[in-house]
Amino acid sequence: MAYDLLIKNGLIVDGSGMPAFRGDVGVKDGKIVELGKLGGPANRTIDAEGRVVAPGFVDNHCHYDAQVTWDPLCSFSPDHGCTTVMFGNCSLALAPVRRGTEKRVAEFLSYVEAIPMEVLNTVEVDWETIPQYMERLDQHLGVNVGNLIGHSAVRYYVMGDDCQKRTATDDEIRAMQDVVRDGIKAGALGLSVSRNKGHYDPQGVHIPALWADEKEIFALGDVLRELGTGIIQSGGGRAAELKDGLMARLSEATGRTVIYNNLGQTVREPDLWKKHMARVEETSKAGIRAYPLCSPNRTTQSFTMRNCQTFRGAPTWHPILLSSDDEKLRAYADPAIRQKLHDEVVEFKVEVPAAGYSRKWYDYMWVETPALEKNQSLKGKTIHQIATEQDKGIIDAFLDLVVEENLDTGFMMAENNVDDEAMAKILTYPNAIVGLSDGGAHVQFHGGYGYSTRLLSEWVREKHVMTIEQAVRRLTFDSASALGLYDRGLLRPGMAADIVIFDPDTVRPLPESVVHDFPAGGWRVKEPAAGIMATIVNGQVLMENGRHTGALPGRVLRNTYYHAHA
């Protein structure tokens, strides 16, 4: 046979979890056609000697909804071997949208996912419906993309400003069902909702999805039951599941897979992951498909007090975070306000729903880059250490530095996924799905794209927590199968030729840096990769040794209902 692409001499890790084997992969017309010891002519041959040949990784939780319109690669996901990205998560999406409301819809995405509005304002919105948005994307893609229907966007589309004031009427619920039905029939991969009480708009009001009652959520999920396709994704699902089993009940009622955020270790509640895992064990044994995502990333945030997210929701601090820089400085210098902040986030006299910090946050937040030369000795010290050394209270020590350095002090915070023993159990737990890069979100705080290369380097090569076959399955087949992408995630004849070639001895995420490559002069955190030889999408080489080849072979991936009725 004459191949379009022939990959020779690789160590084939096929995504099934079965043992790796030496061999070749033949590709024609965007599909894998043969595996084994292959000969014959090929338009291009790649020698993969000493490297692993695996299915392309599936980046299952992203927020590239806007970025994809100017960046068809959805960088930097394919740099780390990802061939498919999934966005529209956590109820946030850019469709449907009525003319004149584009900015408001973007604001929900902007504030929750920390994407600057000056960047989002550059997006030319030339769609209204979900099918129109999908058609727009399908014209110009490097990676494959799958999109979810965002509940917040649908609720605002149907209810207008009332979407953040009250529950929906029966007529409004039926109108929302119609919007969801049209999106699913057009091939959207599912519906996303949110129960995350830490998700606000720029005005400090909870996003639309959080105003919905269970009746509304179940009614929208019932559209997927009716059409027999699609998944349901939920932001903030962990608290909802542990409280009253909402994720499992939603899956049981609709018959659809529910994927939610997240199974993880946090110093805020050290044993919560054990309780959560026991709950998932219980529902899985009952035959219910409600699975949490988990991530090998240690969740860190780099920030200044110009763009801090940590203290959102705290009654006194939240409006300060929304204010101008001059107003921030005045507030932080005010002893009366400092006392209120102390009462709220040090003494905990006020309960904050979904607080973004632990009771000892000052032990997990440290100075990363002092702005003034005289303060360089503070680098690497926690807020608690600085307070002790200066014989000050936590808030005074923290805000004295912030004010002195005019909000320019660089801080780092790390409270999540920092316990290696817990992480080893979480990452190997079969009823959780590895991913959650959050690619395209929190762009000025951290990367996250490197979850795949981090799993392969830290948890396979260095810590030997799992085999390379297990890790590749976690990054490919597990996600593809859960998301309903049944022609991807395995190297098998007839499957789509989404492939990554990497060096198992050197693959890893590289240090983060800042790049100014967003529209309107916007900046973001870049996280490159080492050891990725090639990322191949639908049979065409998209990335080669870290560089884009110029090819744009990606497609919008659509659900089983769409393919059955096309």
C-alpha positions in Angstrom: 0.0 0.0 0.0 1.1 3.6 -0.7 0.8 5.6 2.5 0.4 9.4 3.0 2.5 9.0 6.2 4.6 6.1 7.4 6.0 6.2 11.0 8.8 3.7 11.3 10.7 2.0 14.1 8.7 3.4 17.0 7.8 2.0 20.4 4.0 1.8 19.9 2.0 2.5 23.0 -1.5 2.2 21.5 -3.7 3.8 24.2 -5.3 0.5 25.3 -3.0 0.0 28.3 -1.6 -3.2 26.7 2.2 -3.7 26.5 4.1 -1.5 24.1 5.6 -3.1 21.0 8.1 -2.1 18.3 6.6 -1.4 15.0 5.4 1.0 12.3 2.2 3.0 11.7 0.8 3.6 8.3 -1.6 6.5 7.6 -3.8 7.2 4.6 -6.6 9.7 4.1 -6.4 10.9 7.7 -6.9 7.4 9.1 -4.6 4.8 10.6 -4.6 1.9 8.1 -2.0 -0.6 9.3 0.3 -1.3 12.3 3.2 -3.8 12.3 6.4 -4.1 10.2 5.4 -2.1 7.2 7.0 -1.4 3.8 5.9 0.3 0.6 6.1 3.9 -0.6 4.9 6.8 1.4 4.6 10.6 0.7 6.5 11.1 4.0 8.3 8.8 6.3 9.2 9.6 9.9 11.9 7.6 11.7 10.7 7.3 15.3 13.7 5.2 16.5 14.0 5.5 20.3 10.7 7.3 20.6 7.2 6.4 21.7 4.3 6.6 19.1 1.0 7.1 20.9 -2.5 8.4 20.2 -2.7 12.2 20.4 -3.6 13.4 23.9 -7.1 14.6 24.6 -7.1 17.9 26.5 -10.4 17.4 28.2 -11.0 20.7 30.1 -10.2 24.0 28.4 -11.5 27.5 27.8 -10.3 28.3 24.3 -13.8 29.5 23.3 -12.5 32.9 22.3 -8.8 32.1 21.7 -9.6 29.6 19.0 -11.0 32.4 16.8 -7.5 33.9 16.4 -5.3 31.0 17.4 -6.3 27.9 15.5 -3.6 25.9 17.3 -5.1 26.6 20.8 -1.6 27.0 21.9 0.1 25.8 23.9 -1.9 22.5 24.1 -0.4 20.8 20.9 3.1 21.7 22.1 2.5 19.0 24.7 1.1 16.4 22.3 -2.6 17.2 22.5 -4.5 16.8 19.3 -8.0 17.4 20.6 -9.2 20.1 23.0 -12.5 20.5 24.7 -14.0 23.8 25.7 -17.3 25.4 26.7 -16.8 24.0 30.3 -18.2 25.2 33.6 -21.3 26.7 31.9 -19.2 29.3 30.1 -19.4 29.7 26.3 -19.6 32.4 23.6 -22.7 31.0 21.9 -25.6 31.5 21.8 -25.4 35.3 21.8 -27.8 38.0 20.8 -26.5 41.0 18.8 -25.6 43.7 21.2 -24.9 41.4 24.1 -21.5 40.1 23.0 -19.6 42.0 25.6 -21.9 40.8 28.5 -21.5 37.1 27.4 -17.7 37.6 27.2 -17.7 39.2 30.7 -18.8 35.9 32.3 -15.9 34.0 30.6 -13.5 36.9 31.3 -13.9 37.2 35.1 -14.3 33.5 36.0 -11.5 32.3 33.8 -9.3 35.4 34.1 -9.0 36.3 30.4 -8.6 40.1 30.1 -11.7 41.9 28.5 -9.4 44.0 26.4 -8.4 40.8 24.7 -11.9 39.4 24.4 -13.2 42.7 23.0 -11.1 42.1 19.9 -13.1 38.9 18.9 -15.4 39.6 15.9 -18.6 37.8 16.9 -20.3 37.0 13.6 -22.5 34.2 14.9 -25.7 34.0 17.1 -26.5 30.3 17.5 -24.4 27.4 18.7 -24.6 25.7 15.2 -23.3 28.9 13.6 -20.5 29.2 16.1 -19.4 25.6 15.3 -19.5 26.2 11.6 -17.4 29.3 12.0 -14.8 27.3 13.9 -14.7 24.4 11.4 -13.2 26.7 8.7 -9.8 27.2 10.3 -8.4 24.8 12.9 -5.0 23.3 13.7 -6.1 21.0 16.5 -9.4 19.2 16.7 -11.9 20.9 19.0 -15.0 19.7 20.8 -17.4 22.2 22.3 -20.0 22.0 25.1 -23.2 24.0 25.4 -22.7 26.5 28.3 -25.6 26.8 30.6 -24.8 30.4 31.6 -24.7 31.5 28.0 -28.0 29.7 27.3 -29.7 31.1 30.4 -28.7 34.7 29.5 -29.8 34.2 25.9 -33.3 33.2 27.0 -33.8 35.3 30.2 -31.7 38.4 29.6 -30.7 40.2 32.8 -33.2 38.2 34.8 -30.9 35.2 34.5 -29.0 36.6 37.5 -32.1 37.4 39.6 -34.4 34.4 39.8 -35.3 30.9 38.9 -36.7 30.2 35.4 -40.4 29.8 34.5 -41.6 26.6 32.7 -41.8 28.5 29.4 -38.2 29.8 29.9 -37.0 26.2 30.7 -38.7 25.0 27.5 -37.0 27.7 25.5 -33.6 26.8 27.0 -34.3 23.1 26.1 -34.9 24.2 22.5 -31.5 26.0 22.4 -29.7 22.9 23.9 -31.5 20.6 21.5 -30.4 22.7 18.5 -26.8 22.6 19.7 -26.8 18.9 20.3 -28.3 18.2 16.9 -25.6 20.3 15.4 -23.0 18.0 17.0 -22.0 19.7 20.3 -20.4 17.1 22.6 -22.7 17.9 25.5 -23.9 20.4 28.1 -21.9 22.2 30.8 -23.4 23.5 34.1 -21.8 24.9 37.2 -22.4 24.7 41.0 -19.2 26.6 41.8 -20.1 29.2 44.3 -16.7 30.9 43.7 -17.8 31.9 40.1 -18.7 35.5 39.8 -19.2 38.1 37.0 -17.1 41.3 37.0 -19.8 43.1 39.1 -19.4 40.5 41.9 -22.7 38.7 41.1 -22.8 34.9 40.7 -22.8 33.8 37.0 -26.2 32.8 35.5 -25.9 29.0 35.9 -25.7 29.3 39.7 -29.2 30.9 39.8 -30.7 27.7 38.3 -32.5 25.2 40.5 -32.3 21.5 40.1 -35.5 21.3 38.1 -33.9 23.5 35.4 -30.6 21.6 35.3 -32.4 18.2 35.1 -34.7 19.5 32.3 -31.7 20.6 30.2 -29.9 17.3 30.9 -33.1 15.5 29.8 -32.5 16.8 26.2 -29.4 14.7 26.0 -31.3 11.7 27.3 -34.0 12.3 24.7 -31.4 12.4 21.9 -29.2 9.6 23.3 -25.9 11.5 23.1 -23.5 13.9 24.8 -21.9 14.3 28.2 -22.7 16.7 31.0 -19.9 18.6 32.6 -20.0 20.5 35.8 -17.8 23.1 37.4 -17.9 22.9 41.2 -19.3 19.4 41.1 -17.3 18.0 43.9 -19.0 20.0 46.6 -22.4 19.3 45.0 -21.7 15.5 44.8 -20.5 15.3 48.4 -23.4 17.3 49.7 -26.4 15.5 48.1 -25.1 13.3 45.2 -26.2 15.8 42.5 -23.6 14.6 39.9 -24.6 10.9 40.4 -28.3 11.8 40.3 -27.9 13.8 37.2 -26.1 10.9 35.5 -28.7 8.4 36.7 -31.6 10.5 35.5 -30.2 11.2 32.0 -28.2 8.0 31.4 -25.3 10.3 30.3 -21.8 10.4 31.6 -21.2 13.3 34.0 -17.7 14.7 34.3 -17.0 17.2 37.0 -14.3 19.2 38.8 -12.5 17.7 40.6 -10.8 15.0 42.6 -7.7 16.7 44.1 -5.7 17.1 47.3 -5.8 20.5 49.0 -4.4 21.8 52.3 -7.7 23.5 52.8 -9.3 20.1 53.7 -6.5 17.5 53.9 -8.7 14.4 54.0 -11.4 15.5 51.6 -9.9 13.5 48.7 -10.4 10.3 50.6 -14.0 11.1 51.3 -14.5 12.0 47.7 -12.9 8.8 46.4 -15.0 6.7 48.7 -18.1 8.4 47.3 -17.0 7.8 43.7 -16.3 4.2 44.6 -19.9 3.9 45.8 -21.5 5.4 42.7 -19.3 3.5 40.3 -20.2 0.2 41.9 -23.9 1.2 41.4 -23.2 1.5 37.7 -23.5 5.3 37.6 -21.2 7.2 35.2 -20.3 10.3 37.3 -16.5 10.8 37.2 -14.3 13.5 38.6 -11.4 15.0 36.7 -8.0 15.0 38.3 -4.7 16.7 37.3 -1.0 15.9 37.8 -0.4 19.7 37.9 0.4 21.3 41.2 -2.0 24.2 41.1 0.1 27.3 41.5 -0.8 30.9 40.9 1.7 33.7 40.1 0.1 37.1 40.6 0.3 40.6 41.9 -2.3 42.4 43.9 -3.3 44.2 40.7 -4.9 41.0 39.4 -5.3 38.7 42.4 -8.1 36.2 42.4 -7.4 34.5 45.7 -9.7 36.5 48.0 -12.8 36.6 45.7 -16.0 36.2 47.7 -14.6 37.7 51.0 -17.1 40.6 51.7 -14.6 43.3 52.3 -11.9 42.1 49.9 -14.1 41.3 46.9 -15.1 44.9 46.0 -11.5 46.0 46.5 -10.3 43.4 43.9 -12.8 44.9 41.5 -11.7 48.5 42.0 -9.1 50.6 40.3 -5.4 50.4 41.3 -5.6 53.8 43.0 -8.6 52.7 45.0 -6.8 49.4 45.9 -3.8 51.3 47.3 -6.0 53.6 49.4 -8.0 50.7 50.8 -4.8 48.6 51.6 -3.4 51.6 53.5 -6.5 52.1 55.6 -6.2 50.7 59.1 -10.0 50.2 59.4 -10.1 48.2 56.2 -7.1 46.2 57.3 -8.9 45.3 60.5 -11.9 44.0 58.5 -9.7 42.0 56.2 -8.0 40.5 59.3 -11.4 39.5 60.8 -12.5 37.9 57.5 -9.4 36.0 56.3 -7.2 35.5 59.4 -9.8 35.2 62.2 -12.5 33.8 59.8 -15.4 35.6 61.5 -17.2 35.5 58.2 -17.9 32.3 56.2 -16.9 32.7 52.5 -18.6 30.2 50.1 -16.0 28.4 47.9 -13.1 30.3 49.4 -10.0 30.3 47.3 -7.7 30.0 50.3 -7.1 27.8 53.3 -7.2 28.9 57.0 -3.4 29.0 56.8 -3.1 30.6 53.4 -0.2 32.7 54.6 1.9 29.6 54.9 1.3 28.7 51.2 1.7 32.2 49.7 5.2 33.6 49.3 7.1 36.4 47.6 8.2 35.3 44.2 9.6 38.6 42.7 10.0 41.7 45.0 9.7 44.9 43.0 12.2 46.9 45.0 15.9 46.2 45.4 15.7 46.8 49.2 13.2 43.9 49.5 15.1 41.2 47.5 15.8 39.4 50.8 12.1 38.6 51.0 12.2 36.5 47.9 11.0 32.9 48.7 9.6 33.8 52.1 6.0 33.2 53.0 3.7 35.9 54.3 3.8 34.2 57.7 7.6 34.2 57.8 7.7 37.9 56.9 5.1 38.7 59.5 7.1 36.9 62.2 10.4 38.5 61.2 8.9 41.9 61.2 6.8 41.4 64.3 3.6 42.3 62.5 0.2 40.8 62.0 -0.4 38.8 58.8 -2.5 41.5 57.1 -0.1 44.3 58.1 3.0 42.5 56.9 1.3 41.5 53.6 -0.2 44.9 52.8 2.7 47.0 54.0 4.7 45.2 51.2 1.9 45.5 48.7 1.6 49.3 49.3 5.3 50.0 49.5 5.8 48.2 46.1 2.8 49.9 44.5 1.0 46.6 43.9 3.9 45.3 41.8 5.2 42.5 44.1 5.0 39.2 42.5 3.5 36.5 44.7 3.2 32.7 44.3 0.5 30.5 45.9 0.3 26.7 46.0 -2.2 24.9 48.1 -3.5 22.1 45.8 -2.0 18.8 44.7 1.2 19.3 46.8 1.0 15.9 48.7 2.9 13.3 46.6 1.4 10.3 48.5 -2.1 11.5 48.0 -1.4 12.4 44.3 -0.1 9.0 43.5 -3.4 7.5 44.7 -5.5 10.1 42.9 -3.7 9.8 39.5 -3.9 6.0 39.5 -7.6 5.9 40.6 -9.4 4.3 37.7 -12.7 6.1 38.3 -11.2 9.5 37.8 -10.2 11.0 34.5 -6.8 12.7 34.1 -6.7 16.1 32.5 -8.0 19.5 33.6 -5.3 21.6 32.0 -7.7 24.7 32.0 -5.9 25.7 28.8 -6.9 29.2 27.6 -8.0 30.2 31.1 -6.1 32.1 33.9 -3.7 33.1 31.2 -1.8 35.6 33.4 -1.5 33.3 36.4 -0.2 29.9 35.2 0.1 27.6 32.1 -1.4 24.2 32.9 -1.0 23.0 29.3 1.9 20.7 30.5 -0.3 18.3 32.5 0.4 15.5 29.9 4.1 15.9 29.7 4.2 16.3 33.5 2.4 13.0 33.9 4.9 11.3 31.6 8.0 12.9 33.2 7.3 13.3 36.9 4.8 10.5 37.6 6.1 7.9 35.1 9.8 8.4 34.6 10.8 9.9 37.9 8.4 8.6 40.5 7.4 5.3 38.8 3.8 5.7 40.0 2.5 4.2 36.8 3.8 2.5 33.6 4.0 4.4 30.4 1.3 2.3 29.0 -1.0 3.2 31.8 -0.2 6.9 31.5 -0.8 7.0 27.8 -4.2 5.3 28.3 -5.0 8.0 30.9 -4.2 10.7 28.5 -5.9 9.2 25.4 -8.5 6.4 25.5 -9.9 7.2 28.9 -10.8 10.8 27.9 -11.8 10.0 24.3 -14.1 7.3 25.5 -15.7 9.4 28.3 -16.3 12.3 26.0 -17.9 10.2 23.3 -15.0 10.5 20.8 -15.2 6.9 19.7 -12.9 7.2 16.7 -10.0 8.6 18.6 -7.8 7.7 21.6 -6.4 4.4 20.2 -3.9 3.4 17.5 -6.1 1.0 15.5 -6.8 0.6 11.8 -9.8 2.7 10.9 -9.3 5.2 13.8 -8.5 8.9 13.1 -4.7 9.4 12.7 -4.3 11.7 15.7 -0.8 10.7 16.9 2.0 12.1 19.1 5.7 11.0 18.9 7.8 11.7 22.0 11.0 10.8 23.7 10.2 9.0 26.9 13.7 9.9 28.4 13.4 13.7 27.9 9.6 14.5 27.6 8.7 17.2 30.2 7.1 20.6 30.6 9.7 23.5 30.4 9.7 26.5 32.8 7.0 29.1 32.3 7.7 32.6 30.8 5.6 35.6 29.8 4.8 36.3 26.2 3.0 39.3 24.7 1.3 37.5 21.8 -2.4 38.1 22.5 -4.6 40.6 20.6 -4.6 44.2 21.9 -1.1 43.7 23.2 -2.3 41.2 25.8 0.2 39.0 27.6 0.0 35.4 29.0 2.0 32.7 30.5 3.8 30.4 28.1 4.6 26.8 29.0 6.7 25.0 26.3 7.5 21.3 26.2 10.7 19.2 25.7 10.8 15.8 24.1 7.8 16.1 21.8 9.0 15.2 18.3 5.7 15.5 16.4 2.0 16.2 17.0 -0.1 14.8 14.1 -3.7 15.7 13.6 -5.9 13.8 11.2 -2.8 12.4 9.5 -1.0 15.7 9.0 2.0 16.8 11.0 0.8 19.9 12.9 3.8 20.5 15.2 7.4 19.3 14.6 10.1 19.7 17.3 8.1 22.5 18.9 7.3 24.4 15.7 4.0 24.7 13.7 4.4 23.3 10.2 1.7 25.6 8.8 -0.8 22.8 8.4 -4.4 23.3 9.6 -5.9 19.8 9.6 -8.1 20.2 12.7 -11.9 19.8 12.7 -14.8 20.4 15.0 -15.6 17.0 16.5 -19.3 16.1 16.7 -21.4 13.7 18.6 -22.9 10.4 17.7 -26.4 11.8 17.0 -25.0 14.2 14.4 -23.1 11.4 12.6 -26.1 9.1 12.6 -28.3 11.8 11.1 -25.8 13.5 8.8 
